[in-house]
Amino acid sequence: MPGSLSLRKKLGQLFFIGIDGARVDEQTRKLLDEISPGGVCLFTRNIREAAQTRELTDALRETSKTPLLLSVDQEGGLVDRLRRIMTPMPAANKVRSDGDATELAAIIAEALLQLGLNMDFAPVVDVIDEKRAAHTNGLFSREFGRSPDDVVSLAGAFLTELQKGGVVGCLKHFPGLGASTIDSHEELPSVDLSEAELDSTDLIPYKRLTNAARAVMVAHATFPRHPLQEKDQHGKLLPSSLSFNFITKLLRERLGFNGLVITDDLEMGAIIKNYGVGDACVRAINAGADMLAICADPERIRAGYRSVIAAVEDGTISGERIDAVTGRIAHAKSLLTEPPAFSADRFRELSDRTAALNARLG
């Protein structure tokens, strides 16, 4: 795929974007043609009925000139993008056994494939113990268990079954948001952990699960007590999502992760209130990220795209870096599962199966 694309189309592959509505209208078609994104993430605004969602993903594939990563944040509980169209799914903190984690992942995998999706931005592997559970950080009920071992076991079972079912999983939020005290959707968290604390708790799921994972999402957070923490040219602490030390030195080199690295949404307050979207995109690519998530505003998507083009043209981002990134994206796409023919009856059966799981978990 990389060799067959023009430079601008190659650069579009670095973007994981959101779209406005429930169908591919003229504005969406224009955006897709202009950017040629590598991925599209759907949200509740895009999902109204099961058949409509499948029609939307089919249209996205038909419109794209390259295979698409088609994702959703389908965790269950508070983050359940499918709740309009099937029985709401249980939150991760309701899952107490590997068997139940496997069952939840099996339902999600088949439901997503029925809808024409091939990736899930899940599981969350942030470690939230009893003390951390009191924090208001947007992670309430999204955690698997209360210890690193619980997270590895339960999220690991979920990830294995999800990918066995043909859907790419994505561990999040690296290097760990469990100890954050604010929500990165609103502000940039400062996570008060030493290197030893991060290493012995929050990094455990990544140490044990990255060999199985095909993607990792990097958090927007700072870690002021960690020796890898960098500062930008103005002396401000650099978010982990824009940090060469955290992405390349820690995730790539120390932990040996070779799959896709995706930023969390670059429109979140943690980034937008501190950096322009274009600057953030360039920093993230040079830090070691492969794909840039910009999930709502078409003009911010365009601004990020233009900034990456300009950075490649003036040498701020090297051609070698782009070749490495697009090669990794192409490899990930070569492993995607083709969706089956849509079956409304089968989708209803999955909804009933979810209700049975809810009843069992209580």
C-alpha positions in Angstrom: 0.0 0.0 0.0 2.6 2.7 0.9 4.5 2.5 -2.4 1.3 2.9 -4.5 0.2 6.1 -2.9 1.2 9.7 -3.5 3.0 11.5 -0.6 -0.1 13.4 0.4 -2.3 10.2 0.4 0.4 8.5 2.5 0.3 11.2 5.0 -3.5 11.0 5.2 -3.0 7.4 6.4 -1.7 8.8 9.6 -5.1 10.2 10.6 -7.8 8.4 12.5 -10.8 10.7 12.1 -14.4 11.1 13.2 -17.3 12.1 10.9 -20.4 14.1 11.5 -23.5 12.0 10.8 -25.2 8.7 10.2 -24.4 8.5 6.5 -21.7 9.5 4.0 -23.1 12.8 2.8 -21.4 15.2 0.4 -19.3 16.9 3.1 -18.1 13.6 4.5 -17.3 12.4 1.1 -15.3 15.5 0.4 -13.4 15.2 3.7 -12.5 11.5 3.0 -11.4 12.3 -0.5 -9.2 15.3 0.7 -7.6 13.5 3.6 -7.6 9.8 2.6 -7.5 8.8 6.3 -6.2 5.5 7.5 -9.0 5.1 10.0 -12.5 6.3 11.0 -13.9 6.1 14.5 -17.7 6.0 15.0 -19.5 7.6 17.9 -23.1 7.5 19.1 -23.9 10.4 16.7 -23.2 8.0 13.9 -25.0 5.0 15.2 -28.9 5.0 15.1 -29.9 1.6 13.9 -28.0 -1.6 13.2 -28.7 -1.8 9.5 -28.0 1.9 9.1 -24.6 1.5 10.8 -23.7 -1.3 8.5 -24.7 0.8 5.5 -22.5 3.6 6.8 -19.4 1.4 7.2 -20.0 -0.2 3.8 -20.2 3.3 2.3 -17.0 4.3 4.1 -15.2 1.3 2.7 -16.5 2.0 -0.8 -15.5 5.7 -0.7 -12.0 5.0 0.6 -9.2 4.4 -1.9 -7.4 2.2 0.7 -8.6 -0.4 3.3 -9.9 1.4 6.4 -9.5 0.8 10.0 -13.1 1.2 11.3 -13.2 1.6 15.0 -15.4 2.4 17.9 -14.9 2.8 21.7 -17.0 -0.2 22.8 -16.1 -1.0 26.4 -19.5 -1.4 28.0 -20.9 0.5 30.9 -20.5 4.3 30.5 -18.6 3.9 27.2 -21.1 1.9 25.2 -21.5 3.3 21.7 -24.0 0.5 20.8 -26.5 1.1 23.6 -29.1 2.6 21.1 -29.2 -0.5 19.0 -28.7 -3.4 21.3 -28.9 -4.3 25.0 -26.5 -2.1 27.0 -23.3 -4.0 27.9 -21.9 -4.4 31.4 -19.1 -2.1 32.5 -15.6 -3.6 32.9 -15.7 -3.4 36.7 -18.7 -5.8 36.7 -16.5 -8.5 35.1 -15.0 -10.7 37.7 -13.8 -13.8 35.9 -11.8 -14.6 32.7 -14.8 -16.5 31.4 -17.1 -13.4 31.7 -14.4 -11.2 30.1 -14.2 -13.7 27.3 -18.0 -13.8 26.8 -18.2 -9.9 26.8 -15.4 -9.8 24.2 -17.0 -12.5 22.0 -20.3 -10.6 21.9 -18.5 -7.3 21.1 -16.4 -8.8 18.4 -19.3 -10.4 16.5 -21.5 -7.4 17.0 -18.8 -5.1 15.6 -18.1 -7.3 12.6 -21.9 -7.5 11.9 -21.8 -3.6 11.8 -18.8 -3.6 9.5 -16.3 -2.5 12.1 -12.9 -4.1 12.5 -11.3 -2.4 15.5 -12.2 -1.6 19.1 -10.5 1.0 21.2 -10.6 -1.4 24.1 -9.7 -2.8 26.6 -8.8 -0.1 29.2 -5.9 -1.4 31.2 -5.5 1.5 33.7 -5.0 0.2 37.2 -7.4 1.6 39.7 -7.2 0.3 43.2 -9.5 1.3 46.1 -7.6 4.6 46.8 -7.5 5.6 43.2 -11.2 4.9 42.7 -12.0 8.1 44.6 -10.5 10.3 41.9 -12.7 12.1 39.4 -10.7 11.2 36.3 -13.3 9.9 33.8 -12.4 6.3 34.4 -15.1 5.3 36.9 -16.3 1.7 36.3 -14.0 1.3 33.2 -11.4 -0.7 35.0 -10.9 -4.5 35.0 -10.3 -5.4 38.7 -8.4 -3.6 41.4 -4.8 -4.7 40.9 -2.3 -5.1 38.1 -2.7 -8.9 38.2 -6.5 -8.6 37.9 -6.1 -6.2 34.9 -3.7 -8.5 33.2 -5.9 -11.6 33.7 -9.3 -10.0 32.8 -8.2 -7.5 30.2 -5.9 -10.1 28.7 -8.8 -12.6 28.4 -10.9 -9.8 26.8 -8.2 -8.9 24.3 -7.4 -12.5 23.3 -11.1 -13.2 22.6 -11.7 -9.9 20.8 -8.8 -10.5 18.4 -9.7 -14.2 18.0 -13.1 -13.0 16.9 -11.6 -10.9 14.1 -11.5 -7.4 15.8 -8.3 -5.5 16.5 -7.9 -4.6 20.1 -6.2 -1.5 21.5 -4.7 -1.2 25.0 -5.3 2.2 26.7 -4.2 4.6 28.1 -0.4 4.2 28.1 1.6 4.6 30.2 -1.3 4.6 32.7 -4.0 7.0 33.9 -5.2 5.1 36.9 -3.6 7.6 39.4 -4.7 10.7 37.6 -7.0 13.0 39.6 -8.6 14.9 36.7 -10.1 14.0 33.3 -7.9 14.5 30.3 -11.0 15.3 28.3 -11.0 18.6 30.2 -7.5 19.4 31.4 -4.0 17.9 31.2 -3.5 15.5 34.1 -0.3 15.6 36.2 0.2 12.0 37.5 2.1 12.1 40.7 4.0 8.8 40.5 7.6 7.9 40.8 9.4 5.7 38.3 9.2 2.8 40.7 5.5 3.2 41.3 4.7 3.5 37.5 6.9 0.5 36.8 5.5 -1.8 39.5 1.8 -0.9 39.0 0.7 0.9 35.8 3.2 -0.6 33.4 2.5 -4.2 34.4 -0.4 -4.7 31.9 1.8 -3.3 29.1 4.7 -5.5 30.0 2.5 -8.6 30.0 0.0 -7.8 27.2 1.9 -5.9 24.5 3.0 -9.1 22.8 -0.6 -9.9 22.2 -1.8 -6.4 21.4 -1.9 -5.0 17.9 -2.4 -1.4 19.0 -1.8 0.9 22.0 -3.4 4.2 22.6 -1.2 6.8 24.3 -2.7 9.1 27.1 -2.5 12.8 27.4 -0.8 13.2 30.8 2.4 14.4 32.4 4.5 12.5 35.0 6.5 15.2 36.7 8.4 12.8 39.1 9.4 10.4 36.3 12.9 10.7 34.8 11.5 10.3 31.2 9.3 13.4 31.6 10.3 16.0 29.0 9.7 19.7 28.7 8.7 21.6 25.6 10.6 24.7 24.3 8.6 26.9 26.7 9.5 24.9 29.7 6.1 23.2 30.0 5.8 19.5 30.8 5.2 17.6 27.6 2.2 15.2 27.5 3.1 11.6 27.2 1.2 11.5 23.8 3.7 14.0 22.4 6.8 12.5 24.2 9.6 10.7 22.4 10.8 9.4 25.8 7.5 7.8 26.7 6.5 6.5 23.2 9.8 5.6 21.6 12.2 4.9 24.5 9.7 3.3 26.9 6.9 1.7 24.8 8.9 0.9 21.6 12.4 0.2 22.9 12.1 -0.8 26.6 8.8 -2.7 26.3 9.4 -3.9 22.7 6.0 -3.0 21.3 5.9 -3.2 17.5 2.2 -2.6 16.7 0.3 0.5 16.0 0.6 3.5 18.4 -2.4 5.8 18.3 -2.8 9.1 20.2 -5.8 9.7 22.3 -8.1 12.2 20.7 -6.1 15.4 20.0 -9.2 17.5 20.4 -9.3 16.8 24.1 -8.8 19.7 26.5 -5.5 18.3 27.7 -4.1 19.1 24.2 -6.2 21.8 22.7 -5.8 24.1 25.8 -2.0 23.7 25.7 -1.0 23.2 22.0 -2.5 23.8 18.6 -3.8 20.7 16.8 -1.2 21.1 14.0 1.7 21.4 16.4 0.4 18.4 18.4 0.2 16.3 15.3 3.8 17.0 14.3 5.1 16.4 17.8 3.2 13.1 18.1 4.6 11.7 14.9 8.2 12.7 15.8 7.6 11.2 19.2 6.8 7.8 17.7 3.1 7.7 17.2 1.7 6.1 14.0 -1.8 7.5 13.9 -3.3 10.7 15.1 -6.9 10.7 16.4 -8.9 13.8 15.7 -12.5 12.8 16.2 -14.9 15.7 15.7 -14.1 19.0 13.9 -13.4 18.7 10.2 -11.4 21.9 10.2 -9.1 20.6 12.9 -8.6 17.4 10.9 -7.7 19.5 7.9 -5.4 21.8 10.1 -3.6 18.7 11.4 -3.2 17.2 8.0 -1.8 20.5 6.5 0.7 20.8 9.4 2.0 17.3 8.8 2.3 17.9 5.1 4.3 21.1 5.8 6.5 19.4 8.4 7.4 16.7 5.9 8.1 19.2 3.1 10.4 21.3 5.3 12.1 18.2 6.8 10.8 18.5 10.4 9.3 15.0 9.9 11.7 12.8 7.9 10.8 10.7 4.9 12.2 7.7 6.8 9.8 8.3 9.6 6.8 8.4 7.2 7.9 5.2 5.5 8.2 3.4 8.8 4.7 4.6 9.9 2.9 3.9 6.7 4.5 0.4 6.5 3.3 -0.4 10.0 -0.2 0.9 9.1 -0.3 -1.2 5.9 0.8 -4.3 7.9 -2.0 -3.8 10.4 -4.5 -3.4 7.6 -3.3 -6.6 5.9 -4.5 -8.5 9.0 -8.1 -7.1 9.0 -11.1 -9.5 8.9 -13.7 -9.0 6.2 -17.2 -8.4 7.7 -19.8 -11.1 7.1 -23.2 -10.4 5.5 -25.3 -8.4 7.9 -28.0 -10.4 9.7 -30.6 -8.6 11.7 -31.6 -11.9 13.3 -28.1 -12.6 14.4 -27.7 -9.1 15.8 -30.8 -9.6 17.9 -29.4 -12.9 19.2 -26.3 -11.0 20.3 -28.4 -8.5 22.1 -30.2 -11.3 23.9 -26.9 -12.9 24.8 -25.8 -9.5 26.3 -29.0 -9.5 28.4 -28.1 -13.0 29.7 -24.6 -11.8 30.6 -25.9 -8.8 32.5 -28.3 -11.0 34.5 -25.4 -13.3 35.4 -23.1 -10.4 36.5 -25.9 -8.7 38.5 
